[in-house]
Amino acid sequence: MLNVKVKYFALYQELKSKKEEEIVLSEPIDIKTLFFKLMEEVPLKEQYFMATLCACNYRYVSAETIIQSGDEIAFIPPIAGG
């Protein structure tokens, strides 16, 4: 079993109605798979993911990064400003 902490920012925080959560994975998966698992009910998740930055333990990583037990994963959507 893999214990993982997931942090949500901006849009994802609103969509999930939480800032973070602890999850338990039964097997190692990559960050992209985790994103789609956690965002199952979110419409347009494919489009959101294409512009999302993924971080693991405070470092930006690729979506293919395999998650290890104890990792902290963050999903950071694009942020518009002006």
N, C-alpha and C positions, 0 to 999 in steps of 0.2 A: 504494500500500500504506500502511495506517495501523498504526503501532505504538502499542499501548495497554498500560498496566499495570493489572491488576485486583487489588484487595485484597479479601480475604474476612474477615469477622469472625464470632465466636461459632459459631452453628449452621452457617453456610456454610463456615467453616474446617474443621469436622468432616466435613461432607458431601463436600467437595472434597479433603480430606486435604492441604491446603496453605494457607498464609497469603496468598500472592500468586502471580501468574503474569504473564508477558509474552505478549501475543498479537498476531498480525498479522491485520488485517482487509483484505479485498480491496476493500471499498467502504464508504462511510459508512453507519452504522446508528444507530438510537436505543438508548438504554440498556436499555429494556425488551426489545428484540430480542436484545441481547447477553446479558442475563440468561437468557432462555429457551434461547439457543444453548449457553451454558455449563452450564446446569442440566438439559440434555436427559435425563439418566439419573435425575434426582431425582424421586421420587414426591411428589405434593402441591405441586409448584412453583407452581402457580397460586395456591393459598392462601397460601403463603409470600410470594409477590411482593406480594400485596395489603397486607401489613403491613411491607414492606421500605422502608427509607430508602435512597435512591440519592444518591451524591455524585460530583462531578466536580471534580477539582483542589481538594479540601478545601472545597467548597461543596455544600450540599444542592441538588439539582436535580430537575426533573420527569422522569418516565420517558420522555418524548418528546424529551429533549435529544439532539441529534445529536453523536456522538462524533467528535473531531478527532484527528489523529495527535499523539502525545505526551501525550494526556490520561491522567490517573490516575483510575480509576473504583473506587468502593467500594460494596459491597453490605452494608448493616447490617440484620440481622434484628431483630425485636422481642426484647427481653431482659427476662426475668422476674426479679424481685428480691423480697426480702422482709425 
